[in-house]
Amino acid sequence: MSLFDNAEIVDAKRFETIAHAAVLSSGRLRFATDAMEMMNLTTVKGIILFSLNDRRDADEPREFVAVTCTKEDPRAFTVKTSGPYKYISLKNFFIQQEINFKDYATTFEVTEVNEKFEDSKSVFRLSMFQTPRPHEVERLKRAEQEARRQASDIAF
């Protein structure tokens, strides 16, 4: 019996690629080229989203699962094209989920999951990351300075 009889070659390209998607100020989730390739968005008609954790649980980063659909599905967000990019409109969803995409640059790391949904649809994990936009950083600095000033004005 050879060492390679039951061995399986690991798909290096699949695991080396870290794809991204970014939320625009319009509420669109725009997929970067690497994510479009990974998710094969040229043939995809829609994306079904699942929320993995509650929006009020601030200790964990928000995570979603995306399932790609090659046929029309009433549960799916429609994949649209803008120039060379693909996107889905999620503004109302983000507002309902209390995701502040206006004041925070919001990006998602997209990774393929080794599962299938309904036996044929590819599954991807979207892990959310946020950093304050420049105007929000300035607002936070001003608020901190004001709090310090007010604290120093208090008589002891």
C-alpha positions as CSV (number, residue, x, y, z in Angstrom):
1,M,0.0,0.0,0.0
2,S,1.4,3.4,-1.1
3,L,1.3,6.5,1.0
4,F,-0.6,8.2,-1.9
5,D,-3.3,5.6,-2.4
6,N,-5.8,7.5,-0.3
7,A,-4.2,10.9,-0.5
8,E,-5.9,13.9,-2.0
9,I,-4.1,16.9,-3.5
10,V,-5.0,20.1,-1.8
11,D,-6.2,22.8,-4.2
12,A,-3.6,25.5,-3.3
13,K,-5.3,28.2,-5.4
14,R,-8.6,27.7,-3.5
15,F,-7.0,28.2,-0.1
16,E,-4.4,30.9,-1.0
17,T,-7.0,33.3,-2.3
18,I,-8.5,35.7,0.1
19,A,-11.3,37.4,-1.7
20,H,-13.0,40.6,-0.7
21,A,-16.3,42.5,-1.1
22,A,-16.8,46.1,0.0
23,V,-19.9,48.0,1.0
24,L,-20.3,51.3,-0.8
25,S,-21.9,54.3,0.7
26,S,-25.0,53.6,-1.4
27,G,-25.5,50.3,0.4
28,R,-24.3,48.1,-2.5
29,L,-22.1,45.1,-1.7
30,R,-19.5,45.2,-4.5
31,F,-17.4,42.1,-5.1
32,A,-13.7,42.5,-6.0
33,T,-12.4,40.7,-9.0
34,D,-11.0,37.9,-6.9
35,A,-14.4,37.3,-5.2
36,M,-16.1,37.4,-8.6
37,E,-13.9,34.7,-9.9
38,M,-14.1,32.6,-6.7
39,M,-17.9,32.8,-6.7
40,N,-18.2,32.5,-10.5
41,L,-20.4,35.6,-10.6
42,T,-20.5,35.7,-14.4
43,T,-23.0,32.9,-14.4
44,V,-24.8,33.7,-11.1
45,K,-28.2,35.3,-11.2
46,G,-28.7,35.8,-7.4
47,I,-27.2,35.3,-3.9
48,I,-29.1,34.0,-0.9
49,L,-27.8,35.4,2.4
50,F,-27.9,33.7,5.8
51,S,-27.0,35.6,9.0
52,L,-24.8,33.5,11.3
53,N,-24.8,35.6,14.4
54,D,-27.2,38.1,16.0
55,R,-26.6,41.8,15.3
56,R,-26.7,42.7,19.0
57,D,-23.8,40.3,19.9
58,A,-21.0,42.9,19.7
59,D,-18.3,40.5,20.9
60,E,-18.1,38.6,17.7
61,P,-17.6,39.9,14.2
62,R,-20.7,39.7,12.0
63,E,-20.7,36.7,9.7
64,F,-23.0,35.7,6.8
65,V,-23.2,32.8,4.5
66,A,-23.8,33.4,0.8
67,V,-25.3,30.8,-1.5
68,T,-25.0,31.4,-5.3
69,C,-27.9,30.7,-7.6
70,T,-27.6,30.1,-11.3
71,K,-31.4,30.3,-11.8
72,E,-33.9,32.8,-10.6
73,D,-34.8,32.3,-6.9
74,P,-37.3,34.5,-5.0
75,R,-35.1,34.2,-1.8
76,A,-32.0,35.6,-3.6
77,F,-30.7,39.2,-4.0
78,T,-30.3,39.9,-7.7
79,V,-26.7,40.1,-8.9
80,K,-26.2,43.3,-10.9
81,T,-23.4,44.7,-13.0
82,S,-21.7,48.1,-12.8
83,G,-18.8,48.4,-15.2
84,P,-16.4,45.5,-14.6
85,Y,-17.9,44.7,-11.1
86,K,-20.8,42.7,-9.8
87,Y,-22.8,43.8,-6.8
88,I,-26.0,43.2,-4.8
89,S,-28.1,46.0,-3.3
90,L,-28.2,45.5,0.5
91,K,-28.9,49.0,1.8
92,N,-32.3,48.1,3.5
93,F,-30.9,44.8,4.8
94,F,-27.9,46.6,6.4
95,I,-30.2,49.2,7.9
96,Q,-32.4,46.5,9.4
97,Q,-29.3,44.6,10.7
98,E,-28.0,47.8,12.3
99,I,-24.8,47.8,10.2
100,N,-23.4,51.3,10.0
101,F,-21.9,51.4,6.5
102,K,-22.1,55.2,6.3
103,D,-19.7,56.0,9.1
104,Y,-17.6,52.9,8.9
105,A,-15.8,51.4,5.9
106,T,-17.3,47.9,5.8
107,T,-15.6,45.0,4.0
108,F,-16.1,41.3,3.9
109,E,-13.6,38.6,3.6
110,V,-15.1,35.9,1.3
111,T,-14.0,32.3,1.7
112,E,-15.4,29.2,0.1
113,V,-17.0,26.6,2.4
114,N,-16.7,22.9,1.7
115,E,-20.5,22.5,1.7
116,K,-23.3,22.6,-0.8
117,F,-26.8,24.1,-0.2
118,E,-29.7,22.1,-1.6
119,D,-27.1,19.7,-3.1
120,S,-25.8,21.9,-5.8
121,K,-25.3,25.5,-4.8
122,S,-21.9,26.7,-3.8
123,V,-21.6,28.2,-0.3
124,F,-19.3,31.1,0.8
125,R,-18.7,32.6,4.3
126,L,-18.6,36.4,4.5
127,S,-16.8,37.8,7.5
128,M,-17.4,41.5,8.2
129,F,-14.7,44.0,9.2
130,Q,-15.3,47.7,9.9
131,T,-13.0,50.7,10.3
132,P,-14.1,54.3,10.9
133,R,-14.2,56.5,7.8
134,P,-12.1,59.7,8.0
135,H,-15.1,61.9,8.9
136,E,-16.1,59.5,11.7
137,V,-12.6,59.5,13.1
138,E,-12.6,63.3,13.3
139,R,-16.1,63.2,15.0
140,L,-14.9,60.7,17.5
141,K,-11.7,62.8,18.3
142,R,-13.8,65.9,18.8
143,A,-16.2,64.0,21.1
144,E,-13.3,62.7,23.1
145,Q,-11.8,66.2,23.4
146,E,-15.1,67.6,24.5
147,A,-15.6,64.9,27.1
148,R,-12.1,65.7,28.5
149,R,-12.8,69.4,28.6
150,Q,-16.1,68.9,30.4
151,A,-14.4,66.5,32.9
152,S,-11.7,69.2,33.6
153,D,-14.4,71.8,34.2
154,I,-16.1,69.9,37.0
155,A,-15.3,71.5,40.4
156,F,-14.0,69.2,43.1
